[in-house]
Amino acid sequence: MRLEIDNAAVGYDGRVVLSGASLELADGQIGCLIGPSGAGKTTLLRAVAGFEPLAAGCIRADGEVLVGNGVHLAPEKRQMGMVFQDHALLPHLSVIDNVRFGLFRWPRAKAKSRAEAMLDLVGLADYARRPPHQLSGGQQQRVALARALAPEPRMVLLDEPFSSLDPELRERLAIQVRAALKATGIGALMVTHSQAEAFAMADLVGVIGEGRLQQWTTAYDLYHRPANPFVAGFVGEGVLLPARVVDDMHVGTGFGVLTSDHRLLSAPGSQVQMLLRPDDVIHDDDAPMQARIVRRHFRGADFLYTLQVDDGEQVQALVPSHHDHAVGQDIGIRLDLEHVVVFEPEAPAGTP
Ligand SMILES: Nc1ncnc2c1ncn2[C@@H]1O[C@H](COP(=O)(O)OP(=O)(O)OP(=O)(O)O)[C@@H](O)[C@H]1O
């Protein structure tokens, strides 16, 4: 099913939480919504499900209006599967009967084989006869997904489905759930707190914050081409540093003149901001530029060092963890980037 959200506004009791939200998911694609707590991710998902009305705009499925322009299709008519944080499996039913639960109108044999196929898809065929409480949290969430997929919904909506699980398991489960969804060809829209989960799962990711859908694009572009400082600050690590426009493709910085990733609209001499990710900053003993370590964060394979450079600005550097340096020590650094992401204060929304 192709999902289109067109200029949607949603809220409660006349208070708009999110407005101007537009996004499109092609048939079979998986989208994730991330953003700070309270930003309105769940509210938008609930509007797609049919549990919240729209204050403006419209939501369409394969071109048909679900809500908006005076239409409000009831949730049960939208044919969407739902998976929530608390999987709410029925405790007195076996795993297979939980999956079969929504298929009561199906012929018995067909319902049975569909439920078995969905359990197989999530890798739990051997658990069919068990009661849910004998399964781990992650297994129960996979049963919940199988149950949501069983009635052949047009798409699945997932609201923080893994948030009660530990972080390592969550990412692994996100990869498994993506594979299961792709095998059925059923698309999904998921709300999550975890960027790692969204990046593992999604074809397209949306960042919601400050009452807007700030950007809707691939995970790669969110990281490498954030649309604005909000997205740059929310997705991944890094710092925003002051820079000055040299000409329409270059900015002057404490690291010398760098090439912008887009044509600049601001006049030469204008003050702008540039984004430096920790992986753009390379530790190199032979580099002429020195920086002082002010913080270090050991992460196993690497250190995330926070470094003070000569002009007083701080940058972060991701350095392989055999380069073990103490706070207060000076180390050589250089930049390794072809283009730098530049944010111009006067730039119209949607650039770079
Ligand atoms: N039923 C409700 N009635 C009134 N206000 C609500 C209701 N549900 C949510 N809100 C408010 O709407 C805003 C958005 O909430 P929502 O749950 O959509 O955010 P979220 O981005 O999903 O947050 P989180 O990541 O913390 O789950 C919040 O300010 C919240 O307090």
The ligand as an ORCA input file, in Angstrom:
! r2SCAN-3c Opt
* xyz 0 1
  N      -4.379     11.742     24.877
  C      -3.726     12.902     24.924
  N      -4.354     14.030     25.334
  C      -3.706     15.217     25.378
  N      -2.402     15.384     25.040
  C      -1.730     14.304     24.631
  C      -2.347     12.998     24.559
  N      -1.421     12.112     24.115
  C      -0.294     12.828     23.931
  N      -0.466     14.123     24.230
  C       0.541     15.189     24.126
  O       0.898     15.325     22.759
  C       2.297     15.551     22.616
  C       2.881     14.481     21.695
  O       2.783     13.202     22.300
  P       3.252     11.869     21.591
  O       2.922     10.748     22.488
  O       2.711     11.854     20.197
  O       4.812     12.110     21.502
  P       5.965     11.088     21.103
  O       6.844     11.833     20.153
  O       5.393      9.810     20.646
  O       6.682     10.947     22.500
  P       7.443      9.705     23.194
  O       8.675      9.501     22.372
  O       7.746     10.237     24.561
  O       6.506      8.541     23.187
  C       2.871     15.542     24.023
  O       3.016     16.874     24.430
  C       1.818     14.829     24.839
  O       1.824     15.305     26.160
*
